[in-house]
Amino acid sequence: MARGNAPQTKVHFKGKEEDFIVFVDSAKAVQDWKGDKSIPLAQVVSGWKVLVTHKHGTQGVLDTASNAVLENEFGTHKDEDVVQQILEKGDVQETEVQITPRPVRW
């Protein structure tokens, strides 16, 4: 198995009480969606999880945001509405993630 770096793109939104993260396919996908909202969000977002960092910016432990946290920040806990707001208001960040293969145990 090859080792290497894999690109990881996320959108960070600093809310009133919490920092939110949504993983996306690419910065270009977000840019294209912002220019043409007829592009389905499913072609932009990598998974429909909205994550929180417990006020640690883009770093730290990522946990799934509770419905109560989403309601307090966005006025809804519907995934599509929340993700849309994060993509519109957040900052796109691209990083390289080190991929190290795990040994296979038989």
C-alpha positions in Angstrom: 0.0 0.0 0.0 1.3 3.4 -0.9 1.9 6.2 1.6 1.2 9.8 0.9 -0.7 12.9 1.6 -4.4 13.2 0.8 -6.0 16.6 0.4 -8.7 17.4 2.9 -11.0 20.4 2.4 -13.3 21.7 5.1 -15.4 24.8 5.7 -15.0 26.5 9.1 -17.7 28.8 10.5 -17.1 30.6 13.8 -20.5 30.9 15.4 -21.5 32.9 18.5 -20.9 30.0 20.9 -19.2 27.3 18.9 -16.9 26.6 15.9 -18.5 24.5 13.1 -16.8 22.3 10.5 -18.3 20.7 7.4 -16.1 18.6 5.1 -16.4 19.2 1.4 -15.1 17.6 -1.8 -13.0 20.6 -2.8 -12.6 24.3 -2.6 -13.6 24.5 -6.3 -16.9 22.7 -5.6 -17.8 25.2 -2.9 -16.9 28.1 -5.2 -18.9 26.7 -8.0 -21.9 26.1 -5.7 -21.7 29.7 -4.4 -21.8 30.9 -8.1 -24.7 28.5 -9.0 -27.0 27.4 -6.2 -28.7 25.0 -8.6 -25.8 22.6 -8.0 -27.0 20.0 -5.6 -25.3 20.2 -2.1 -24.7 16.5 -2.4 -22.1 17.3 -5.1 -20.3 19.7 -2.7 -20.4 18.1 0.7 -18.5 15.0 1.8 -20.9 13.5 4.2 -23.8 15.3 6.0 -22.2 15.7 9.4 -21.9 19.1 11.0 -19.1 19.0 13.5 -18.1 21.2 16.4 -14.6 21.9 17.8 -15.6 23.1 21.2 -14.3 26.6 20.6 -10.9 25.4 19.3 -11.2 26.9 15.9 -10.3 24.5 13.1 -8.2 22.3 15.4 -9.0 20.0 18.2 -11.4 17.1 18.7 -14.3 17.1 16.3 -17.7 16.0 17.6 -21.1 15.8 16.0 -23.1 19.0 16.7 -26.2 18.4 18.8 -29.6 19.5 17.5 -29.8 22.0 20.4 -26.4 23.6 19.4 -27.6 23.8 15.8 -31.0 25.3 16.8 -29.2 28.0 19.0 -26.8 29.0 16.3 -28.8 28.6 13.0 -32.4 28.6 14.1 -32.9 25.1 12.7 -31.3 21.6 13.0 -32.2 20.5 9.5 -28.9 19.3 8.0 -29.5 20.9 4.6 -30.3 24.3 6.0 -27.4 24.3 8.4 -24.8 23.1 5.8 -26.0 25.8 3.4 -25.5 28.5 6.0 -22.0 27.2 6.9 -21.0 27.1 3.2 -22.3 30.6 2.6 -20.7 32.2 5.7 -17.7 30.0 6.5 -14.1 29.9 5.3 -12.8 27.2 3.0 -9.6 25.5 4.3 -7.5 23.0 2.4 -4.9 20.8 4.2 -2.9 17.7 3.5 -3.5 14.7 5.7 -0.7 12.2 6.2 -1.9 8.7 5.2 0.0 5.9 6.9 -1.0 2.3 6.1 -1.8 0.0 8.9 -0.2 -3.4 9.0 -2.5 -6.2 7.9 -3.2 -8.9 10.5 -4.2 -12.3 9.3 
